[in-house]
């Protein structure tokens, strides 16, 4: 096997199709098929098979994919070092973001990268924090913003911000329930009909841990993982919810929703910037990491991320 064959193989798996990979690589599809057959002959095992979801790797293919990504990344680092670290950084950088953070970070970050580092192609993928951590573990992304610290030795995380969770409903619902005080104990919130993300969602698990610690049961009348759907259901009067303060800031400002500060205990979640330590970091990834860190802290500093506080030491000083 050579590097070209490994690059072709990775592209086929990532695109889930020989034809899409051929278009991406600007290589004839029959040539790709021939390369894969030669690799399978050399290794004595099948590497790919066609499924209803497209072309996916076999068990042996998964092993090859993991090593191929590491080798290709190392080659990219070697090429960059040889050409000199002082030149303008270039190359692909893949960043995973939770959708709620993507809404406020993606566009300004893409704009800054395009303006300051025109030779870097930043690709942003959005999903729930748990899926993003899987992508980072599998080498599908270079950087990630996560809710919570990754507990794996091959992933390093640095805490940047934390933000409060807030109980909310429509103004009429809160009035009818007699919830007129600014503060609301978690035990009282748990007694209300709640619309929450489903079991296994990071936010639901965080709320449940605090509820269990205070000796109260947490139940939901409706489970739905979309924040927008949760807000829409609350606006329909079907229940209350608990979400990050920033997620409801616009609706609260418009008077559509009203919030209560959770107490006994208050609940906050921490935002981390994460990257893999299993492979060397390219210059392009390093500058995007620095820029993303600075922009996240600036969102909290300027109040554009409602309720967020900076927890990273020294992050209250602006980067040049």
C-alpha positions in Angstrom: 0.0 0.0 0.0 1.1 3.6 -0.6 -0.1 7.0 0.7 -2.2 7.6 -2.4 -4.2 4.3 -1.9 -4.8 5.2 1.8 -5.9 8.7 0.8 -8.4 7.2 -1.7 -9.6 4.7 0.8 -10.3 7.3 3.5 -12.1 9.5 0.9 -14.4 6.6 -0.1 -15.3 5.8 3.5 -15.9 9.5 4.4 -18.1 10.1 1.4 -19.9 6.7 1.6 -19.7 6.3 -2.2 -17.2 5.5 -4.9 -18.8 8.1 -7.2 -18.8 10.9 -4.7 -15.2 10.1 -3.7 -14.1 10.1 -7.3 -15.7 13.5 -7.8 -14.0 14.9 -4.7 -10.6 13.4 -5.6 -10.9 14.2 -9.4 -10.1 10.6 -10.1 -12.0 8.2 -12.4 -14.3 5.9 -10.5 -12.9 2.7 -12.1 -9.4 3.7 -11.0 -10.7 4.0 -7.4 -12.3 0.6 -7.6 -9.1 -0.9 -8.9 -7.0 0.6 -6.1 -9.4 -0.9 -3.5 -9.3 -4.3 -5.1 -5.5 -4.2 -5.2 -5.4 -3.3 -1.5 -7.8 -6.1 -0.6 -5.7 -8.6 -2.6 -2.5 -7.4 -0.8 -4.1 -7.7 2.6 -6.1 -10.9 1.9 -9.4 -9.5 3.2 -12.4 -7.4 2.2 -12.1 -3.7 3.3 -15.5 -2.3 2.1 -19.0 -3.5 1.5 -22.1 -1.8 0.1 -25.0 -1.3 2.5 -28.4 0.5 2.3 -26.5 3.5 3.9 -23.8 3.4 1.2 -20.3 2.1 1.1 -19.1 1.3 4.7 -15.9 -0.3 6.0 -15.7 -3.9 7.2 -14.0 -4.7 10.5 -10.7 -4.9 8.7 -11.5 -1.6 6.9 -12.2 0.1 10.2 -8.7 -0.9 11.4 -7.1 0.4 8.2 -9.2 3.6 8.4 -7.9 4.4 11.8 -4.2 3.9 10.9 -4.6 5.6 7.5 -6.0 8.8 9.1 -3.1 8.9 11.6 -0.5 8.4 8.8 -2.0 10.9 6.5 -2.2 13.5 9.3 1.5 12.8 10.2 2.5 13.3 6.5 0.6 16.6 6.4 2.5 17.7 9.5 5.8 16.6 8.0 5.1 18.5 4.8 4.2 21.7 6.7 7.3 21.5 8.9 9.5 21.0 5.8 8.0 24.1 4.1 8.5 26.1 7.3 6.2 27.0 10.2 6.6 30.7 9.6 4.7 30.8 6.3 1.0 31.4 6.2 -0.8 28.4 7.6 -2.9 26.4 5.2 -5.0 23.2 4.9 -8.3 21.7 6.1 -9.4 22.1 9.7 -12.5 20.2 11.0 -14.4 21.6 14.0 -17.3 20.0 15.7 -19.9 22.3 17.5 -23.1 21.7 19.5 -25.9 23.3 17.5 -26.6 25.9 20.3 -23.0 27.1 20.2 -22.9 26.9 16.4 -25.7 29.5 16.2 -23.5 32.1 17.8 -19.9 31.0 16.9 -19.9 29.4 13.5 -20.5 32.5 11.3 -18.1 34.9 13.1 -15.4 32.2 13.3 -15.7 31.3 9.6 -15.5 35.0 8.8 -12.4 35.5 10.9 -10.6 32.5 9.5 -11.4 33.4 5.9 -10.2 37.0 6.5 -7.1 36.3 8.5 -6.0 32.9 7.2 -7.4 32.6 3.6 -5.4 29.4 2.9 -7.2 27.5 5.7 -10.4 25.8 4.8 -12.5 25.5 8.0 -15.2 22.9 8.0 -17.8 23.0 10.8 -20.1 20.1 11.7 -22.9 20.4 14.2 -24.4 17.7 16.4 -25.0 16.9 20.1 -22.0 17.0 22.3 -21.8 13.2 22.7 -21.7 12.6 19.0 -19.0 15.3 18.6 -16.8 13.5 21.2 -17.2 10.3 19.2 -16.1 12.1 16.0 -13.0 13.5 17.8 -12.2 10.0 19.1 -12.5 8.5 15.6 -10.3 11.2 14.0 -13.1 12.7 11.9 -12.6 16.2 13.4 -9.6 18.1 14.6 -11.2 20.3 17.3 -14.4 20.2 19.3 -16.4 22.3 21.6 -18.0 20.1 24.2 -20.3 20.4 27.2 -18.4 18.7 29.9 -14.8 17.4 30.2 -13.8 14.3 28.1 -12.6 11.6 30.4 -10.4 9.8 27.8 -6.6 9.9 28.0 -6.2 10.6 24.3 -8.4 13.7 24.3 -7.4 16.9 26.1 -10.0 19.5 27.1 -9.7 23.0 28.5 -12.5 24.7 30.3 -13.4 28.1 28.9 -16.9 29.1 30.0 -19.7 28.1 32.2 -23.4 29.1 31.8 -26.5 28.8 34.0 -29.5 26.7 33.3 -32.8 28.5 33.7 -36.4 27.4 34.5 -38.9 29.0 32.1 -42.5 29.1 30.8 -44.9 31.6 29.3 -45.6 34.6 31.6 -49.2 33.5 32.0 -48.2 29.9 32.9 -45.8 31.1 35.6 -48.4 33.4 37.1 -51.1 30.7 37.1 -48.6 28.3 38.8 -47.9 31.0 41.5 -44.2 31.1 40.5 -43.8 34.9 40.9 -40.5 35.0 42.8 -37.3 35.5 40.8 -35.7 32.4 42.4 -37.1 28.9 42.2 -35.7 25.9 44.1 -34.9 22.9 41.9 -37.3 20.7 44.0 -40.2 23.0 43.1 -39.2 23.1 39.5 -39.1 19.2 39.4 -42.7 19.2 40.6 -43.9 21.1 37.5 -44.8 19.4 34.2 -41.5 19.5 32.3 -40.6 19.3 28.7 -36.9 18.1 28.5 -34.4 16.5 26.2 -34.6 12.7 26.3 -32.7 10.3 28.6 -29.0 10.2 27.6 -28.9 13.8 26.4 -26.1 15.6 28.3 -28.4 18.4 29.5 -31.0 16.0 30.8 -28.4 13.9 32.6 -26.9 17.1 34.2 -30.3 18.2 35.5 -31.1 14.6 36.7 -27.8 14.4 38.7 -28.6 17.6 40.6 -32.2 16.5 41.2 -31.1 13.1 42.5 -28.6 14.8 44.8 -31.3 17.0 46.3 -33.6 13.9 46.8 -36.3 14.9 44.3 -37.5 12.9 41.3 -37.2 14.3 37.8 -39.9 13.4 35.3 -40.9 14.8 31.9 -44.3 15.0 30.3 -42.6 15.3 26.9 -39.1 14.2 25.7 -37.7 16.1 22.7 -34.0 16.7 22.0 -34.5 19.9 19.9 -34.2 23.2 21.9 -36.4 24.9 19.3 -39.1 22.3 19.6 -38.9 22.5 23.4 -39.5 26.3 23.3 -42.3 25.9 20.8 -44.1 23.3 23.0 -43.7 25.6 26.0 -45.1 28.5 24.0 -48.1 26.2 23.3 -48.7 25.9 27.0 -47.9 22.2 27.3 -45.4 22.5 30.1 -42.3 24.3 31.5 -38.7 23.5 30.8 -35.1 24.0 31.9 -32.6 25.2 29.3 -29.4 27.4 29.2 -30.1 31.1 29.7 -28.8 32.0 26.3 -31.1 29.5 24.5 -34.2 31.5 25.6 -32.7 35.0 25.8 -34.4 36.3 22.6 -37.9 35.0 23.6 -37.5 36.5 27.1 -36.5 39.9 25.6 -39.6 39.8 23.4 -41.8 38.9 26.4 -42.9 35.6 24.9 -41.2 33.6 27.7 -40.3 34.4 31.3 -37.6 32.7 33.4 -36.8 31.9 37.0 -33.4 31.5 38.5 -32.8 27.9 39.7 -31.6 27.7 43.3 -30.9 25.0 45.9 -28.8 24.2 43.9 -28.2 26.4 40.9 -27.1 24.4 37.9 -24.3 25.5 35.5 -22.6 23.6 32.7 -19.1 24.1 31.5 -18.0 24.6 27.9 -14.7 22.9 26.9 -12.4 23.2 23.9 -11.1 19.8 23.0 -8.6 18.1 20.7 -6.9 14.7 20.3 -3.4 14.1 21.6 -3.1 10.9 19.5 -1.7 12.9 16.6 0.5 16.0 16.1 -1.4 19.3 15.6 -0.9 21.1 12.3 -0.2 24.8 12.3 -3.6 25.4 10.7 -5.4 23.6 13.5 -3.3 25.4 16.1 -4.3 28.9 14.8 -8.0 27.9 14.6 -7.9 26.6 18.1 -6.4 29.9 19.4 -8.9 31.9 17.4 -11.9 29.8 18.5 -10.8 30.1 22.2 -10.5 33.9 21.9 -13.9 34.2 20.2 -15.7 32.1 22.7 -14.4 34.1 25.6 -15.2 37.3 23.7 -18.8 36.2 23.3 -19.1 35.9 27.1 -17.1 39.1 27.8 -19.4 41.2 25.5 -22.7 39.6 26.7 -23.5 38.1 23.3 -23.5 34.7 25.1 -26.1 35.6 27.6 -25.2 34.4 31.2 -21.9 32.9 30.3 -18.8 33.5 32.5 -15.2 33.0 31.6 -13.5 30.3 33.7 -10.2 29.9 31.7 -7.3 31.5 33.7 -6.1 34.6 31.9 -8.9 34.6 29.3 -10.2 38.0 30.5 -7.3 39.5 28.7 -7.9 40.1 25.0 -5.7 38.4 22.5 -3.8 40.6 20.0 
